[in-house]
């Protein structure tokens, strides 16, 4: 396809309630929406790095500026025949994975429309539904968390993720485990600890979790390998996994036993599929994570989650979980599959609703 035009939008989407993690608190999700046009057909992609460079080194304002000034001019007007070719065109620019993901996810959405095939089929997905888990951020009181966990367990969610940070750690986790002795839980540390905290993770070991997600520094492999060798609970890497090469290194160093794959963090769907395939070949199970994207970006994550080696329930949420009104024209909803909350493969990737896009746009640009 020839990319004739690229529209970029930096948006700020207010949350129903603030999202608290080890690295801070967000009252709104800042994302970059990208619309690619080829001839008379257009399609959308999304990357949501948040407002500040706390989850990663990128932030929405920087992603928007980089995509506007460098990435979009590098590909507009060119015929891009594959995701791999698109990544080669963008490889001159170092890092900036979220910025590349905004364009890459839009390219795949456009390819889906041009071929008139669902995105999950183009990516190689063999399923039409996948189970999803429930997630809980840091709360004011443990009793408030327990009420939410009770509701999620009763609602049939197959696993629950708990944000874990200093001051909201072992006492919280012990209370949850005491309430539900046999349920599947894991914790997400969002890089909040260091190898000197190894005794803390030995205590976590006793609480029989499915995994510990990103316990140590966002760019670390070596200390994660040391931690994994010292504890029984599987380590899962999230922020550290930004490329296929980094994934290869993590596997070689035995830094983890699970990999979380987020299209935004790894530079788009092209790289996400390559990471999935590598992990499948190496016997490392994966799961799809999200960045609280709108229904546009979350639907892209849902399409990716249909691949075979995404075996742990995904972090993909219905629109009503975080937004009073989703930016996407069609909100994302869960489906019931045998009593298990699940997400269905999207037939199309929803565009943002024009009126909501106009209301939530911080900045916009056209490159043609």
Secondary structure by P-SEA (a helix, b strand, c coil): ccccbbbbbbbbbbccbbbbcccccccbbbbbbbbbbccccccbbbbbcccccccccccaaaaaaaaaccccccccccccccaaaaaaaacccccaaaaaaaaaaaaaaaaaaaacccccccccccccbbbbbbbbcccccaaaaaaaaaaaaaacccbbbbbbcccccaaaaaaaaaaccccbbbbbccccccccaaaaaaaaaaaccccccccccccccaaaaaaaaacccbbbbccccccaaaaaaaaaaccccbbbbbccccccaaaaaaaaaaaaaacbbbbbbbccccaaaaaaaaaaaccccccccccccccccccccccccccccccccccccccccccccccccaaaaaaacccccccc
